[in-house]
Amino acid sequence: MAERVTLTELDALIPLIRERLASGQSVCISPRGISMRPMLRQGRDTVTLSAPPPRLKRYDLPLYQREDGHYVLHRVIRVGDTYTCIGDNLFTREPGISHSQVIAVVTAFTRDGKEHSVKELSYRLYCRLWHWILPERYLWRKLKGLVHHMVKR
């Protein structure tokens, strides 16, 4: 039976994650925050992390550490000498993520009790579509905020 560890601070969990990944195991965590909605919901969904490949590809979902020390789980949208990432619920791109900052990569996620692989066609289509409609999502959010502001007055 797999050992289950529950910690609240990711800083305390990272050494254990690195150790497990180095030994070829995968690790499941529950992401916090809203940056990856609608795909990942805080307190409801989990992700399975595995050791990262030598080079990430577009639409991979890495767990990485920012220069300021924060841990982030965002999608790769551009690959070059470094990676550019963005959260599914965000509009600001984060360029300049080096491969040395990458700790793990999501290989599966559990939503509503059902496990999904990142290799599933439906997931791959979601990634592409969600990124493709980014400009429309941005306009929709701005419009929604404007309407809300007008109604509130």
PEDA-V437848 format. One line per field, one symbol per residue. burial: b if it has 16 or more other C-alpha atoms within 10 Angstrom, else e. A space follows every 50 residues. Layout:
BEGIN
burial=???
END
This chain:
BEGIN
burial=eeeeeeeeeeeeeeeebbebbeeeebbbbbbbeebbeebbbeeebbbbbb bbeeebeebbbbbbbeeeeebbbbbbbbbeeebbbbbbbeeeebeebebe ebbbbbbbbbeeeeebbbeeeeeeeebeebbeeeeebeeeeeeeeeeeee eee
END
